[in-house]
Amino acid sequence: MNMQVRQKTKSDVRTSRRIANLRTGLEGLRHLGQDLEALENLLSQLSQVAGKHTAKTVERLRKEMDGFEPTITVLGQVKSGKTTLVNAMAGWSDLLPSDVNPWTSVVTSLHLKPSSRPAETGAKFQFMTEENWDRLLNQGGRIGEMASRAGAESELAKISEQIEKVRAKAQKRLGKKFDLLLGETHNYGYFDKNLLERYIVLGDDFGDEDSEQGRFADILSSADLTLTCDTVPVPLCLRDTPGVNDTFMMREQVTIQALRSSKMCVVVLSAGQALTSVDMGLIRLISNLKSRNVLIFVNRIDELPDPANQVPEIEASIRQTLHNKQGPEDAEILFGSAYWANKALSGNIEGMPTVASKALFDWAEVALDTQHGPLGPQEMVWELSGMGHLYRALSERVIEEQGQQLLQKTANAALTVATSELAAGAVRIGTKETGRAPLSTYDALKAFHDIADFHQKAFAEELNAAVSEYHTRADRSHAKFIDRALRSLLSHLENYGKDIVWDYDPVGLRMLLRTAYSAFAAKVRGLAQARFEAAMTDVAMLYANIFGAAVEGIQMAPPSLPDLPAPIALGQTIALDFNDGWWISWWNRIRGFNAFSKRFQNLIARETENFMTQSKDIQSSLVRDIAQDSLRDFFAQHSDILQDISVTPQSQEIEDLFRAGEDGQKRAKLDQLTIEIEALLAATCPQPGGAAI
Amino acid sequence: MTTQEGATMPTTQDRKPRIALMGEFSAGKSTLMNLLLGCDPMPVRITATRVPPVWVTHGARGATLVREDGSEAAYNGADISEAPMTDTELIRFRMDSDILNLCDLIDIPGISDPNLNHESWLALLDEVDCVIWCTHATQAWRQSEAALWAQIRHSIQGPNHLVVTQFDKLRGERDQARVLARLEAEAGEVFDSITPIATLDAINAGMDEGAWQKSGGAALIERMVGMLVQQGEIEATGQGKFNSVDLKEHKTTVNVAGFETPSASSVPAAITQDTPEKKVVPRRVRPTSPKPARPSSEELQSKTLHPFNTAGEI
């Protein structure tokens, strides 16, 4: 395979174009793309007529829109077909290397840019830092525990061992280079198969050493590939992750690290084995995402002997298990075959093994939608691969969760800028006419900063109170849990002795903490809403006080609080089912159980310590940062606006202003932009929250 | 895991070796069991089959449900997956099949089924002599398997075998060889042999000997019979049922003879333990040997398994 991208491969583009229904399912995103483009266009016009300072705000808004890139993380067990699926979704079979053995070892982000805004093809490889190593060793939810995988309690020790081994091996291989590479970034203006294999494929442990020369996957922390993709209407980031339940557990650990920043996940299952305890563990780990944002894609239906009958059976079984195990019951379950999709993409649908083509025909009988008239063979295979359904489900979620929010927020901010610009013009006229004293920039800004300081300080205090309330509640839950666990342990020892191993389900603690967190998040949201509205009112009044009637009609919206992060850490299990590991030897030595109750208590507390830190301290400071940043951004925006209004030269003659020249045109332009932004808002969003002065 | 030895364990002289089939759910245990038995009493489904352990012995066809409290009840239904499962701990199933003259077969529920826990059958492992671990070729040997096997393998005398099921799902010889190479590296130490099998092809092979060879069924049956006969011989020479030859000392090699007849779905011959010097050795598959690929019922029932003894390995 030759996929030199230095000269953009025309062949791939042509291949994709041959399939007429390649974009089925992406219609929603296409509309979003059009709206975003319209808004960007308005922003760029606005920046031309905006004053020096408000132009900064517009620039910030444009940058934010530029950065819009919904991310979809593809997760699953080793060899469930994640890489193949990612390739199919990107519309480019063979894009990322895959193999019959576990292959992917690094989280690889594929940044797909729509052809309407093509980007330079490129690859960026980020090497581990010392911190990354430590984090791999010390943190992360442990899927093994959640899945009750055998030996789960001693897994962490084994992982450390494996990681140390990998590190030592890399050190030996790379010699002096090893230390130099740590923390480095390698950038390329292209990527091809060779390059990708060198960086993101760990290769076989049993392969010959020579082929390992120049390979970096074992010390890489992330890989980012950027390419222009014909199919996607908006920028999208697909993240391919190493499989979980690999005997090389470092891969699993890498994936767990990546979950933290995932808002939307596709869990890939293999049709041959529906929803195992490990899949369940993985789902539980991401269960703190909204269940709507967890999609289950059952891959490899091409391997089923009888998909028409087996698919409903598999779906029922998955639903039942999700129900039994309190998983996200309403998660959407989709069926398909990335193998078929790639066959269609590569235009090579003839060379399928008998089982796969038999399955295809069998599945076609129940799944093919004949409504749209007869399809060509390639289109038919693409449709049956389930990619369209996957696209559709993902599009809906991208729009709901991220697209609308961005549109609304940006349009509101742009509206404020446009109307305040209009007001700025009016102020200049007004001051001359009413004979008011010229504005003192200093006073206006001082008054503004007083308001900003006041609200930010007040908000910080309110947040502190909410955090400490949350902490108190979490600690109380923790103490209660330790107490109950201790009592259970003691009564177990009394009744059964130490020959039967005790275990205790920590689900209670997790539930209590989750409730506490929900309450905390609701509280923060309430506080933010009240505080933001108060801040907006004060700023609006300041405008009115300083500029009087001139600012009439200025549009203001309070800042909106972004979604608060899901408490991923809560998904971690706590090892209170001491079935093996160090616990066994200790267990066998104990006598006189009650005498040990203090030690038991410490033991349980210690086992839950990391979990508590994660879900308590780290989570609450994340929330605090997000909330405070929103308010800070709001004030920064208005500080820009205020400066623009204030520093406008005052000495100009009225006649100048009323001349039809540049200024008049500018006002006319602003009027028109205001109308257009309002129209866009009305068309795309529900009633925008805000206030007019 | 509790250890209760002695009480329920029959002495070695008055019973056949017990071979358990283990693995993840949907890894093809029941299909393999049906292949070994030559008919299909085991329910085969795409989703987890929630049946307690099934202990198959030789006898007039019939089933007994053993409850948790130890009481037993006869079961006359045709499909054992329809037997009442609440508080049934074990199903004893009797039937007439060639292989049951040599051993008992036990189908252990699949691991990694989120709706089942292992405790219900862990105790049963104390009564098992050998394990055939089934792993699905396209997702072979995952941590959940490796970890459970590491936990239990020391309590099982062996020899134990890893069978790679649905091997034909791997497309192409290169892929097949690569998966076997990985398995050898990762699991070669903890199993006495690794045998790939295209399970459905083997079942459908019928009398077609070429297809039977190609499916890997031949190699598997030869290995099992070899193992069982060897055990019988050791017993006969008074060395005890299981000898203590440490198979791990010997080198594992990949027998590439199977590649001599390349074909899209051909299955390379198994990785076998090569034991060059010891007197008592596990039987090795010799693709060039003149013996019939599939033991006929006479062969299975004859005490000496004559054709194997002339293979010249002992």
Contacts between the chains, C-beta under 8 A, distances in Angstrom:
chain1	res1	chain2	res2	distance
A	77	B	139	6.8
A	77	B	142	6.7
A	78	B	139	6.7
A	78	B	142	5.9
A	79	B	138	6.1
A	79	B	139	4.4
A	79	B	140	7.8
A	80	B	139	7.0
A	99	B	178	7.3
A	100	B	138	7.9
A	100	B	170	6.1
A	100	B	175	4.0
A	100	B	178	5.4
A	100	B	179	5.6
A	101	B	178	5.7
A	101	B	179	6.3
A	101	B	182	4.8
A	144	B	143	7.4
A	144	B	147	7.6
A	147	B	112	7.5
A	147	B	114	7.9
A	147	B	144	7.0
A	148	B	117	7.6
A	149	B	143	6.6
A	149	B	144	5.0
A	149	B	147	5.6
A	149	B	148	7.9
A	150	B	111	7.9
A	150	B	118	7.8
A	150	B	144	7.1
A	150	B	147	4.1
A	150	B	148	3.9
A	150	B	150	7.4
A	150	B	151	4.8
A	151	B	147	4.1
A	151	B	148	7.7
A	151	B	150	6.3
A	151	B	151	5.7
A	152	B	147	7.5
A	155	B	147	7.7
A	204	B	178	7.7
A	204	B	181	7.3
A	204	B	182	6.5
A	204	B	185	7.6
A	205	B	185	6.3
A	206	B	181	6.0
A	206	B	182	6.6
A	206	B	184	7.6
A	206	B	185	3.6
A	245	B	142	4.4
A	245	B	143	4.8
A	245	B	144	5.5
A	246	B	142	6.7
A	246	B	143	6.1
A	247	B	141	6.5
A	247	B	142	6.7
A	247	B	143	5.0
A	247	B	146	4.8
A	247	B	186	5.6
A	249	B	143	6.2
A	252	B	143	7.4
A	270	B	138	7.2
A	270	B	139	6.0
A	271	B	46	7.6
A	272	B	26	5.9
A	272	B	46	7.4
A	272	B	136	6.3
A	272	B	138	7.1
A	272	B	139	7.6
A	272	B	166	7.7
A	273	B	24	6.5
A	273	B	25	6.7
A	273	B	26	4.1
A	273	B	27	7.4
A	273	B	136	6.8
A	273	B	139	7.1
A	274	B	26	7.3
A	274	B	46	7.3
A	274	B	47	5.2
A	274	B	48	7.5
A	275	B	114	6.7
A	276	B	24	6.8
A	276	B	25	7.2
A	276	B	112	4.0
A	276	B	113	7.1
A	276	B	114	6.8
A	276	B	144	7.2
A	277	B	112	4.8
A	277	B	113	6.9
A	277	B	114	4.3
A	277	B	144	7.3
A	278	B	112	6.2
A	278	B	142	7.6
A	278	B	143	7.9
A	278	B	144	5.6
A	280	B	114	4.5
A	300	B	138	7.5
A	303	B	138	7.2
A	303	B	169	5.8
A	304	B	46	6.8
A	305	B	200	7.9
A	310	B	46	4.6
A	313	B	45	7.5
A	313	B	46	6.1
A	313	B	47	5.9
A	314	B	46	6.1
A	314	B	47	5.9
A	317	B	47	3.8
A	317	B	48	7.0
A	320	B	115	8.0
A	321	B	114	5.4
A	321	B	115	6.1
A	324	B	114	7.5
A	324	B	115	5.9
A	325	B	114	5.6
A	325	B	115	7.9
A	353	B	171	6.1
A	353	B	264	7.6
A	353	B	265	7.8
A	355	B	168	7.9
A	355	B	169	7.6
A	499	B	2	7.4
A	500	B	2	7.6
A	580	B	151	7.4
